[in-house]
Amino acid sequence: MACRVCGSGNQVTLRAELTASIPSLPAAKLPPLYHCQDLRACTACGFAELQFPPIQLQELQKKAAKA
């Protein structure tokens, strides 16, 4: 699959462990969302992408509504 930014075919799949949090002062009191999943990265331009599963998207939406 080609990179969506530069069109290069030089992509690698990495195992990623990420922490997502809402960047606002009220949200600072909310715990972050931990996410472990594969991440696709382009070795030509550095663009990377991942997709959150529906359950974690719902958690992010709830936290965003509280922020």
One Martini backbone bead per residue (centre of mass of N, CA, C, O) as a GRO file, in nm:
protein
   67
    1MET     BB    1   0.098   0.035   0.021
    2ALA     BB    2   0.061   0.365  -0.015
    3CYS     BB    3   0.131   0.665   0.071
    4ARG     BB    4  -0.077   0.946   0.136
    5VAL     BB    5   0.151   1.170   0.097
    6CYS     BB    6   0.403   1.048  -0.110
    7GLY     BB    7   0.356   0.738  -0.243
    8SER     BB    8   0.517   0.542  -0.102
    9GLY     BB    9   0.620   0.189  -0.044
   10ASN     BB   10   0.774   0.265   0.235
   11GLN     BB   11   0.649   0.047   0.470
   12VAL     BB   12   0.573  -0.004   0.818
   13THR     BB   13   0.499  -0.225   1.088
   14LEU     BB   14   0.404  -0.134   1.419
   15ARG     BB   15   0.413  -0.155   1.757
   16ALA     BB   16   0.180   0.028   1.960
   17GLU     BB   17   0.197   0.263   2.245
   18LEU     BB   18  -0.065   0.472   2.356
   19THR     BB   19  -0.154   0.808   2.468
   20ALA     BB   20  -0.474   0.958   2.520
   21SER     BB   21  -0.564   1.312   2.535
   22ILE     BB   22  -0.728   1.592   2.627
   23PRO     BB   23  -0.642   1.939   2.537
   24SER     BB   24  -0.746   2.042   2.847
   25LEU     BB   25  -0.804   2.154   3.155
   26PRO     BB   26  -1.053   1.977   3.239
   27ALA     BB   27  -0.913   1.703   3.123
   28ALA     BB   28  -0.678   1.667   3.336
   29LYS     BB   29  -0.867   1.481   3.532
   30LEU     BB   30  -0.860   1.273   3.317
   31PRO     BB   31  -0.795   0.980   3.206
   32PRO     BB   32  -0.624   0.819   2.994
   33LEU     BB   33  -0.592   0.655   2.684
   34TYR     BB   34  -0.510   0.329   2.610
   35HIS     BB   35  -0.312   0.212   2.316
   36CYS     BB   36  -0.290  -0.105   2.133
   37GLN     BB   37  -0.133  -0.113   1.810
   38ASP     BB   38  -0.097  -0.092   1.491
   39LEU     BB   39   0.150   0.088   1.290
   40ARG     BB   40   0.181   0.293   1.005
   41ALA     BB   41   0.496   0.367   0.837
   42CYS     BB   42   0.688   0.598   0.664
   43THR     BB   43   1.031   0.597   0.552
   44ALA     BB   44   1.029   0.864   0.373
   45CYS     BB   45   0.832   1.091   0.556
   46GLY     BB   46   0.682   0.983   0.848
   47PHE     BB   47   0.411   0.892   0.809
   48ALA     BB   48   0.132   0.810   1.031
   49GLU     BB   49  -0.108   0.538   1.112
   50LEU     BB   50  -0.430   0.481   1.278
   51GLN     BB   51  -0.692   0.278   1.445
   52PHE     BB   52  -0.968   0.302   1.629
   53PRO     BB   53  -1.174   0.138   1.801
   54PRO     BB   54  -1.502   0.181   1.881
   55ILE     BB   55  -1.471   0.173   2.191
   56GLN     BB   56  -1.247   0.397   2.205
   57LEU     BB   57  -1.411   0.616   2.066
   58GLN     BB   58  -1.626   0.638   2.285
   59GLU     BB   59  -1.432   0.725   2.509
   60LEU     BB   60  -1.335   0.984   2.369
   61GLN     BB   61  -1.614   1.118   2.346
   62LYS     BB   62  -1.672   1.132   2.650
   63LYS     BB   63  -1.422   1.303   2.725
   64ALA     BB   64  -1.486   1.542   2.537
   65ALA     BB   65  -1.762   1.615   2.675
   66LYS     BB   66  -1.621   1.683   2.962
   67ALA     BB   67  -1.416   1.918   2.851
   0.00000   0.00000   0.00000
